[in-house]
Amino acid sequence: MKPVTLESIRIFLAVAEARSFTAAAIRLGVTPAAASKAVKLLEAQHGVIVFVRNTRRVALTEAGSVLYASLLAASSQIDDAFAALTRFRDRPAGTLRLTVPRALGALVLRELAPRFQRAYPDVSLDMSLDDGEVDLLEQGFDAGIRLGQSVAQGMVAVRLTGDLAWSVVASPAYFARAGRPRVPEDLVRHETVRYRFHRSKALAPWAFLRDGERFQVETGHKLVVNDTGLIADFSRSGLGLAYLPDIEIAHDLADGRLERVLDAFIPKTSGLFLYFAARTQSQPKLRAFIDMATADGLLSRSLAGSIGA
């Protein structure tokens, strides 16, 4: 048996209320013949007559009256359900799911999330901290925040910050024990704490710049993790050199817990971007987040404050 369609239910209810196929058809914008055919199909599918028809009037049978009473309540719920959709169309509402890098994402959201919640109380923020690559559509996220080079192809990317400065750092205790590298090539004789990408399993490269040419150095390492916050912890503990963004270790640099080396050789990298699939950006909840995140350099000022703290 074919399932009853919402359209046939709509026609049945309209005919029952108007007691006329013609009046119901006019109300629904269909022909009287189409309305009659839909009702006849419904009756045939279920083997029950729901209307008594003659040349002057249309009346519900007993079975039709029972069906009408049941469907009327259900129809009201369906109408309410579709009416509720307008709140997602007309104003920011619902749940906005975001994936952000652990340390850098926390810096961004510490400033942005409270402000967004105050401005849009009908939107719930569901934030996942993950440094790895994430397929937004596959994993059900509305948007993500990543460094520019980590944004997947085919996504719309909106810049949130300027380029980021990075440093090779270690604790004073490590430098006292192992000395300071003077050129990037010296790193092969040092212990380093390296970052491994979650999905590709590759080690994040340590990139340097000399005479306008970029190059990489492979380092000795006994510690490899996929969390930059833990890398900073290990480096503070004297376990080796780390390659980290300045905004993540600003307080350590200011307090002397970590010290820089090789400054002259380290290039900046692309800043943070908010990215999302093109077809999702029309959602009011995401549009509101995009507008706030990019408004008046809010995040760049916030992150600059973190560096200067």
C-alpha positions in Angstrom: 0.0 0.0 0.0 1.3 3.4 -1.0 1.7 5.8 1.9 -0.7 8.7 2.2 0.8 12.0 1.2 0.6 15.2 3.1 -1.0 16.7 0.0 -3.9 14.2 0.0 -4.4 14.8 3.8 -4.5 18.5 3.1 -7.2 18.0 0.4 -9.2 15.7 2.6 -9.3 18.2 5.4 -10.2 21.1 3.1 -13.1 19.2 1.5 -14.3 18.1 5.0 -14.3 21.7 6.2 -15.8 23.2 3.1 -18.2 20.4 2.4 -17.4 21.0 -1.2 -14.8 19.8 -3.6 -15.0 23.0 -5.6 -14.6 25.3 -2.6 -11.7 23.2 -1.3 -10.0 23.2 -4.7 -10.2 27.0 -4.9 -8.8 27.4 -1.4 -5.9 25.1 -2.2 -5.2 26.3 -5.7 -5.9 23.0 -7.4 -8.6 21.9 -9.8 -11.8 20.3 -8.5 -10.9 17.2 -10.6 -7.5 16.9 -8.8 -9.2 17.3 -5.4 -11.8 14.6 -6.2 -9.0 12.3 -7.6 -6.9 12.6 -4.4 -9.9 11.7 -2.2 -10.9 8.8 -4.4 -7.3 7.5 -4.2 -7.3 7.8 -0.4 -10.5 5.8 -0.2 -9.2 3.2 -2.6 -6.0 2.8 -0.7 -7.8 2.1 2.6 -11.0 0.5 1.3 -13.2 2.9 3.2 -15.6 5.6 1.9 -15.0 8.9 3.7 -17.4 11.2 1.8 -21.0 10.8 0.6 -21.4 12.8 -2.6 -24.5 13.9 -4.5 -25.2 16.8 -6.9 -26.0 19.2 -4.1 -23.7 18.5 -1.3 -20.7 16.5 0.2 -21.0 15.0 3.6 -18.6 12.9 5.8 -19.4 9.3 6.5 -19.0 8.0 10.0 -15.6 6.7 9.1 -14.8 10.0 7.5 -15.8 11.9 10.6 -13.5 9.7 12.8 -10.6 10.3 10.3 -11.3 14.0 10.2 -11.2 14.4 14.0 -7.9 12.5 14.2 -6.2 14.2 11.3 -7.3 17.7 12.4 -5.3 17.4 15.6 -2.3 16.0 13.8 -2.6 18.7 11.1 -2.5 21.3 13.8 0.8 19.8 15.1 2.2 19.7 11.6 1.3 23.3 11.0 2.9 24.3 14.3 6.0 22.4 13.4 6.4 24.2 10.1 5.6 27.5 11.7 8.4 26.9 14.1 10.8 26.7 11.2 10.3 30.4 10.6 12.3 31.2 13.8 15.4 29.6 12.1 14.7 31.7 8.9 14.0 35.0 10.5 16.4 35.3 13.4 19.4 33.5 14.8 18.3 30.5 16.8 19.1 26.8 17.3 22.5 25.2 18.0 25.7 26.4 16.2 28.3 23.6 16.2 31.9 24.8 15.8 35.3 23.0 15.6 38.3 25.0 16.8 41.9 24.3 17.5 42.6 23.6 21.2 44.8 26.4 22.3 44.3 29.0 19.6 40.5 28.2 19.5 40.3 28.8 23.3 41.9 32.2 22.9 39.4 33.1 20.2 36.3 31.8 22.0 37.2 33.2 25.3 36.5 36.7 23.9 33.9 35.8 21.3 31.6 33.2 22.9 30.4 35.3 25.8 29.8 38.3 23.6 27.9 36.2 21.1 25.7 34.5 23.8 24.7 37.9 25.2 23.8 39.2 21.8 22.0 36.0 20.6 20.5 34.2 23.6 18.4 31.9 21.3 21.6 30.3 19.9 23.4 27.5 21.8 27.1 27.2 21.0 28.4 23.6 20.8 32.2 23.9 20.6 34.6 21.0 19.9 38.4 21.6 20.5 40.4 19.6 18.0 43.7 20.4 16.3 43.2 17.9 13.5 41.5 18.2 10.2 37.7 17.9 10.4 35.2 17.3 7.7 32.5 19.7 8.7 29.6 18.1 6.7 30.5 14.5 7.7 30.8 15.3 11.4 27.9 17.7 11.6 29.6 21.0 12.2 28.3 24.4 11.0 31.7 26.0 10.8 35.3 25.7 11.9 38.3 27.9 12.8 41.7 26.9 11.6 45.0 28.4 10.4 44.7 29.4 6.7 46.8 26.6 5.4 44.7 24.0 7.2 41.3 25.1 5.6 40.0 22.3 3.4 39.6 23.1 -0.3 36.1 24.0 -1.5 35.2 25.8 1.8 34.4 29.5 2.1 37.1 31.0 4.3 36.8 34.3 6.1 39.9 35.9 7.7 39.6 36.5 11.4 43.2 37.7 12.2 46.3 38.9 10.6 49.3 36.7 10.0 50.7 35.0 13.1 54.2 35.1 14.5 55.8 31.9 15.8 58.9 31.2 17.9 61.3 28.4 18.8 61.4 28.3 22.5 62.7 26.4 25.5 63.0 26.9 29.3 66.0 28.6 30.8 66.9 25.3 32.4 67.0 23.6 29.1 69.3 26.3 27.6 71.6 26.1 30.7 71.9 22.3 30.1 72.0 22.0 26.3 73.1 25.5 25.0 71.3 27.6 22.5 71.1 26.9 18.7 72.5 29.7 16.7 71.3 28.6 13.2 68.4 26.3 12.4 70.8 23.5 11.4 71.9 23.3 15.0 68.5 21.8 15.9 69.7 18.4 14.9 71.8 18.3 18.0 68.9 19.3 20.3 65.9 17.7 21.9 62.6 19.0 20.6 58.9 18.4 21.3 57.1 17.8 18.1 53.4 18.0 17.0 51.9 15.2 15.0 48.8 15.8 12.8 45.9 13.6 14.0 44.7 12.3 10.6 47.8 12.3 8.3 50.1 11.2 11.2 52.8 13.5 9.8 55.0 15.6 12.0 54.3 19.3 11.7 57.3 20.9 9.9 59.6 23.4 11.5 59.8 26.1 8.8 62.6 28.7 8.5 63.5 31.6 6.2 67.0 32.6 5.0 67.7 35.1 2.3 64.1 34.9 1.2 64.1 31.1 0.8 62.0 28.9 3.0 63.4 25.6 4.2 62.7 23.0 6.9 64.9 21.3 9.4 64.3 17.8 10.8 65.0 17.7 14.5 65.9 15.1 17.1 62.9 14.3 19.3 61.8 12.0 22.0 58.4 13.6 22.6 55.7 13.8 20.0 52.1 14.8 20.8 49.0 16.1 19.0 48.2 18.9 21.5 50.0 22.2 21.4 49.1 23.0 25.0 50.9 19.9 26.1 53.9 20.8 23.9 54.1 24.1 25.8 53.9 22.3 29.1 56.7 19.9 28.2 58.9 22.8 27.0 58.3 24.8 30.2 59.4 21.6 32.1 62.8 21.7 30.3 62.2 18.7 28.1 63.1 20.3 24.8 62.6 23.1 22.3 59.2 23.8 20.9 57.9 25.6 17.8 54.7 27.5 18.8 52.6 30.6 17.9 53.4 33.6 20.1 49.8 34.2 21.0 49.8 30.8 22.7 52.8 31.3 24.9 52.6 35.1 25.4 52.5 34.8 29.2 55.4 32.4 29.3 57.5 34.7 27.2 56.6 37.7 29.3 57.4 35.9 32.6 60.6 34.3 31.4 59.4 30.7 31.7 60.2 30.3 28.0 62.8 32.1 25.9 63.1 32.5 22.2 65.9 31.5 19.9 66.4 31.7 16.1 64.1 34.7 15.8 65.8 36.0 12.6 64.9 32.7 10.8 61.3 32.2 11.6 58.6 33.3 9.0 55.1 34.3 9.9 52.2 32.1 8.9 48.7 32.7 7.7 46.3 33.8 10.4 43.1 32.2 11.7 40.2 31.8 9.4 36.5 30.9 9.9 35.5 28.4 7.3 32.2 26.8 6.3 30.4 25.2 3.3 28.9 27.8 1.0 25.4 26.4 1.2 25.3 26.9 5.1 26.2 30.5 5.3 22.6 31.7 4.8 21.6 30.3 8.2 20.9 33.3 10.5 22.8 31.7 13.4 26.0 31.3 11.3 25.6 34.6 9.6 25.4 36.3 13.0 28.5 34.5 14.1 30.4 35.5 11.0 29.4 39.1 11.3 30.4 39.3 15.0 33.7 37.4 14.5 34.8 39.8 11.7 33.4 43.0 13.1 35.8 45.9 13.8 38.9 43.7 14.1 37.5 42.3 17.4 39.6 39.1 17.4 42.8 40.7 16.2 42.6 43.2 19.0 41.9 40.5 21.5 44.8 38.3 20.4 47.1 41.3 20.3 46.1 41.9 23.9 47.0 38.3 24.7 50.5 38.8 23.2 51.0 42.1 25.1 49.7 40.8 28.4 
